Amino acid sequence: MSKRSITQVLVAAAIGASGVAQAADFEVTVTNLTAGVYFTPLIASAHPADVAMFGLATEASPQLQAIAEGGDVSGMAELLEGIGASVATGGGIVGPGQSETLMVSTSDANTRLSVTSMLLPTNDGFLGINSVALPSAAGVTEYHFARGYDAGTEANDEIVGSGAPGEAGFPVPPPVAASGTLGSGGHGVPASIEGFVTVHRGVLGDLDPEGGYSDINAAVHTFNSPVARISVRMIGGGDAAGPSTVENLTGIAYSSTALEIFWDAAVSSDSIVTGYEIRRDGEPLVALDGLSLFEEGLDAGTEYTYSVRAIDANGDAGEYQQVVVRTNEI
């Protein structure tokens, strides 16, 4: 099944009605990677897998147009909330080098994440990640790099204007105006409306602060993709609190009397992992904070069963994982 564009999402009001899953919470941190571009208030949403905020080479929805031309996320938020998606919006402008963290929750129905925001100064540029999978384990952080896109709903004349959908020109909110880098009196870059979403080609700009063809300073506001780094971290949820099971538990025999076991670090859904408890043949052996255990003085040609589980700062324990290692014959 292909993803539905956001213009089709209203028909999906029944999605997720088949069951309710335990919620998981996610921190979504957006970092502005540009030197001179501003992000209008962000919108992040956890939503069903066959829903999309936008699609390349497709016509932008009115809700996307409102974001890309004027930074207005209210229509997109209302549309997504109407189908039961989890939606979070930002508190203000995100300047170059700055970050903002939003929180979304998810369930069996809402398993995908989309994030977007207008790029300023542009006519109808926006950043975006579209329907990416959310992390599946607590404590795991995944990273995405967002491109700059062009909604194709307004000609890129690069002139200051109202920012209202259907009206030429881009808005200049106070944080952008305070930069003192925008020009005025430009006569406009010759451009036409594309009519569909594309990867943004970047602005042209010029170096004339009181005329020329653009009100955008070419020495300050030009950009390339990616424009943002987006980190996504699950901070809670799942069937139980506490540490995950250790993964990739393996062992190797070095001789008839010595061996070593290794494992990957576990994570905790609501704390930090402080150490690991190890049993040999079902009996408690040792607790340590490393990711391996070396033993010597063992019997030759003997199988040993090691069990390893994580412990977090709350005192909660994960489930034991086992590995069998046999020492070498003499």
C-alpha positions in Angstrom: 0.0 0.0 0.0 1.4 3.4 -0.9 1.5 6.2 1.7 -1.4 8.6 1.6 -0.6 12.3 1.3 -1.8 14.6 4.1 -4.6 15.7 1.7 -6.0 12.2 1.9 -5.5 11.7 5.6 -9.0 12.7 6.6 -10.3 9.5 5.2 -8.3 7.6 7.8 -10.2 8.5 11.0 -10.7 4.9 11.8 -7.0 4.0 11.7 -5.9 2.5 15.0 -9.4 1.6 16.2 -8.5 -2.1 16.2 -6.6 -1.9 19.5 -4.9 0.4 22.0 -1.2 -0.2 22.8 0.9 1.0 25.7 2.3 4.4 24.9 5.9 5.1 24.5 7.4 8.6 24.8 9.9 10.1 22.5 12.2 13.1 22.7 12.6 14.7 19.2 15.5 17.2 19.2 15.9 19.4 16.1 19.2 21.1 15.6 19.7 23.9 13.0 22.8 23.1 11.0 22.8 26.2 8.9 24.9 29.4 9.3 22.1 31.8 8.4 18.7 30.2 8.0 15.9 30.3 10.7 13.3 27.7 11.4 9.7 28.8 12.2 8.0 26.9 15.0 8.4 23.2 14.5 5.7 20.5 14.2 6.5 16.8 15.0 4.0 14.0 14.8 3.9 10.3 15.5 1.3 8.9 13.1 0.2 5.8 11.2 2.6 4.2 8.8 0.6 5.0 5.7 0.2 8.7 6.3 2.7 11.3 5.1 3.0 15.1 5.7 4.3 15.6 2.2 5.6 13.8 -0.9 8.2 14.7 -3.5 6.8 15.4 -7.0 3.3 15.7 -5.5 1.1 18.7 -5.0 1.4 20.3 -1.5 -1.6 20.2 0.7 -3.1 23.5 2.0 -1.8 22.6 5.4 1.8 22.2 4.1 1.4 25.4 2.1 0.5 27.3 5.2 3.7 26.0 6.9 6.0 26.5 3.9 4.8 30.1 3.1 4.1 31.5 6.6 5.2 29.0 9.3 1.6 28.3 10.4 1.4 24.7 11.8 -2.1 25.0 13.2 -3.9 23.4 10.2 -1.5 20.5 10.0 -1.7 19.9 13.7 -5.5 19.9 13.6 -5.6 17.5 10.7 -3.2 15.0 12.3 -4.9 15.2 15.7 -8.2 14.4 13.9 -7.0 10.9 13.1 -5.5 10.3 16.6 -1.9 11.1 15.8 0.3 12.5 18.5 1.4 16.1 17.7 3.8 18.5 19.3 4.6 22.0 18.2 7.5 24.3 19.0 7.6 27.4 21.0 9.3 29.8 18.6 12.0 30.5 16.1 15.0 28.2 16.0 18.1 30.1 14.9 21.3 29.0 13.4 23.1 26.5 15.6 20.2 26.3 18.0 18.2 23.2 19.0 14.7 22.6 20.3 13.2 19.4 21.8 9.6 18.3 21.3 7.8 15.3 22.9 5.5 12.9 21.1 3.9 9.6 22.2 3.1 6.6 20.2 1.2 3.3 20.1 0.6 0.4 17.8 -1.2 2.7 15.4 1.2 5.6 15.5 4.6 4.1 14.6 6.0 6.7 12.2 7.5 10.2 12.8 7.3 13.3 10.6 8.8 16.7 11.4 8.7 19.9 9.4 9.1 23.7 9.7 9.4 26.7 7.3 12.9 27.9 6.3 13.5 31.6 6.6 14.2 33.6 4.5 12.6 31.6 1.6 9.3 32.0 -0.2 8.0 28.5 0.4 10.9 26.4 1.7 10.6 23.9 4.5 12.7 21.3 6.2 11.4 17.8 6.7 11.7 14.2 7.5 8.7 12.2 6.4 7.3 9.0 7.9 10.5 7.5 9.4 10.4 4.6 11.8 10.5 5.4 15.5 13.1 3.7 17.7 11.8 0.3 19.0 13.7 0.1 22.3 13.9 2.4 25.4 17.1 4.5 25.6 17.9 4.1 21.9 18.7 7.3 20.0 18.4 7.4 16.2 19.5 10.3 14.0 18.1 11.7 10.8 19.3 14.5 8.6 16.6 16.8 7.2 16.8 18.3 3.7 15.4 21.6 2.6 12.4 21.3 0.4 10.4 23.6 -1.8 6.6 23.3 -1.5 6.1 24.6 -5.1 3.2 26.8 -4.1 4.9 30.2 -4.5 7.3 31.7 -7.0 10.7 32.1 -5.5 11.0 35.9 -6.0 13.0 36.3 -2.8 11.1 39.5 -1.8 9.8 40.4 1.7 6.1 40.0 1.9 3.2 38.9 4.1 3.8 35.2 4.2 0.1 34.5 3.8 -0.7 31.5 1.6 -1.3 32.7 -2.0 0.4 36.1 -1.4 3.8 36.8 -2.8 6.8 37.3 -0.5 8.2 35.8 2.7 7.5 36.9 6.3 10.1 38.5 8.5 9.4 37.7 12.2 11.2 39.7 14.8 14.1 37.3 15.4 14.9 37.3 11.7 14.5 41.1 11.4 16.8 41.5 14.4 19.6 39.8 12.5 19.9 43.0 10.4 21.0 41.0 7.3 17.9 41.2 5.1 17.8 43.8 2.3 14.8 45.8 0.9 13.7 47.3 -2.4 14.6 44.3 -4.5 12.7 44.0 -7.8 12.3 40.2 -7.6 14.0 37.2 -9.0 12.2 36.0 -12.1 10.6 32.7 -11.1 7.4 30.7 -11.6 5.4 28.3 -9.3 6.6 24.7 -9.7 3.3 23.2 -8.6 4.8 20.3 -6.8 7.2 19.6 -3.9 10.9 19.5 -4.9 14.2 19.4 -3.1 15.1 23.0 -2.5 17.7 24.5 -4.8 18.8 27.1 -2.3 18.3 30.8 -2.5 20.2 33.1 -4.9 20.3 36.4 -3.0 22.4 39.3 -3.8 24.8 41.8 -2.1 22.7 44.9 -2.5 20.9 45.8 0.8 18.7 48.5 -0.8 17.8 47.1 -4.2 19.0 44.5 -6.6 16.8 41.5 -7.5 16.6 39.9 -4.1 16.0 41.0 -0.5 18.0 38.0 0.7 21.7 38.5 1.5 23.6 36.0 -0.6 26.6 36.1 1.8 24.5 35.1 4.8 21.4 33.1 3.9 22.4 30.7 1.2 22.2 27.0 2.3 22.7 23.5 1.2 21.2 20.2 2.5 21.0 18.9 5.1 19.7 21.8 7.0 18.9 20.0 10.3 19.9 17.0 12.4 17.0 15.3 14.2 17.6 13.0 17.1 14.8 10.7 18.3 15.1 8.9 21.6 12.6 6.6 23.3 12.5 7.5 27.0 9.7 5.3 28.3 7.0 2.8 27.4 7.0 -0.9 26.6 5.7 -3.7 28.6 8.0 -3.2 31.7 10.3 -0.6 33.2 13.9 -1.3 33.8 16.8 -2.5 31.7 16.7 -4.3 28.4 18.3 -7.7 27.9 21.9 -7.7 27.0 22.5 -8.5 23.3 25.3 -10.3 21.4 26.3 -12.4 24.4 29.2 -14.6 23.2 32.2 -16.4 24.6 35.5 -17.8 23.6 37.9 -20.4 25.2 41.5 -19.3 25.3 42.9 -22.6 26.7 41.9 -25.6 28.8 41.5 -23.4 31.9 40.7 -19.9 30.7 37.8 -18.2 28.8 36.1 -14.9 28.3 32.5 -13.8 27.7 31.4 -10.5 26.0 28.1 -8.6 25.5 26.7 -5.4 24.3 25.5 -2.7 26.6 21.9 -2.7 27.8 19.7 0.4 28.2 17.1 1.3 30.8 13.7 2.7 30.0 13.6 5.0 33.0 17.1 5.2 34.5 20.7 4.3 33.6 22.4 0.9 33.6 24.9 0.7 36.4 26.2 -2.8 36.1 25.7 -6.5 35.2 25.1 -9.5 37.4 26.7 -12.8 36.2 25.9 -16.4 37.1 27.9 -19.5 36.3 25.9 -22.7 36.0 23.0 -21.0 37.8 25.0 -19.8 40.8 25.8 -16.1 41.5 29.3 -15.3 40.4 30.1 -11.6 40.2 28.6 -8.1 39.6 30.7 -5.7 37.5 30.3 -2.6 35.3 32.2 -3.7 32.3 31.1 -5.5 29.1 33.2 -8.7 29.5 34.3 -11.3 32.1 37.6 -13.2 32.0 37.9 -16.4 34.0 40.8 -18.8 34.6 41.5 -21.8 36.7 38.6 -23.7 35.2 38.4 -27.4 34.4 39.6 -28.7 31.0 37.1 -29.9 28.4 34.1 -28.6 30.5 31.0 -26.7 29.4 30.1 -23.7 31.5 26.8 -21.8 31.3 27.0 -18.1 31.9 23.9 -15.9 32.5 24.1 -12.1 32.3 21.6 -9.5 33.2 21.7 -5.7 33.5 20.9 -3.7 36.7 19.9 0.0 36.6 20.2 2.9 39.2 16.7 2.2 40.4 17.7 -1.4 41.3 15.6 -2.9 38.5 17.0 -5.9 36.7 16.7 -7.1 33.1 16.2 -10.7 32.0 19.1 -13.1 32.0 20.7 -14.0 28.7 22.7 -17.2 28.5 25.8 -18.5 26.6 27.6 -21.8 26.9 31.4 -21.9 26.6 33.5 -25.1 26.6 37.1 -25.0 27.7 39.7 -26.7 25.5 40.9 -30.2 26.0 44.3 -30.7 27.5 
